[in-house]
């Protein structure tokens, strides 16, 4: 699942310069990035946020509840429009509920879901983006600082984020292109931080196979993976993107093995998929987009190479054109 949960939420700026001296995010410039990176994992919160692409053509409303306790970290993400879709995670167990189906899924490397937008390791982030704090604002009733992540080249997007001044939790985020046009945005419309958050859904038997009703389909697990390294090379990655994951898994009903490489610069991720064409007569090649996500596919010999990333179109094309086989 790669949901892009974002929001078009009109705000009335409220500058609180008189209280900024007491703000923990402003007192230590070296620490506030780390505060924001850990906030989505360490803070108890529950709220509704809305995603909207820059053209206003796609809107998705979701509710997220997150708590940490002695047993670890637990999160519930529910889609509030469209067909039923719910993700429940408890530490390393992740389950997807769709209709009557219950599927155990793998943690998607490189995937970023609002409001957990920053990695816990931020060294690469500061190397690849110029990070500045701009104005102050209010989002969903909370005082927030606005932080801008400006790329050091034209091969990635600018990210503008609103962080809660006390906890560091992200309240709103906007992705901008090189002309400062909004590509996609997401934000909380209502939010409770701390307090008496409902925890009834955190039940071990809810994630166990026995919790499925008799008339439901049995749980489905993700396909097996095989670690494969050094078979494929990507020669034209933007500076700062590092490989964080590489696997080979069966896709297309388990019939075709697909090599999947994931690269990250600390904020954006790029996925490269390489698969055999097989006996397919028609292949969807070329460029398409969904909000800030660009998808580019091309045929190379008997392989289909697809690159997906939250980067400008020129970047996915550049990466795809540089993929080559480097094995024996």
Buried (B, 14 or more C-beta within 10 A) or exposed (E): EEBBBBBBBEBEEEEEEEEBEEBEBBEEEEEBBBBBBBBBEBBBBBBBBBBBBBEEEBEBBBBBBBBEEEEEBBBBBBBEEEEEBBBBBBEEBBBBBBEEBBBBBEEBBBEBBBBBBBBEEBEBBEEBBEBEBEEBBBBBEBBBBBBBBBBBEEBBBBBBBBBBBBBBBBBBBBBBBEEEEBBBBBBBBEBBBEEEEEEEEBEEEBBEEEBBEEEEEEBEEEEEEEEBEEBBEBEEBBEBBEBEBBBBBBBEEEEBBBBBBBBBBBBBBBBBBBBBBEEEEEEEEEBEBBBBBBBBBBEBEEBBBBBBBBBBBBBBBBBBBBBEEEEE
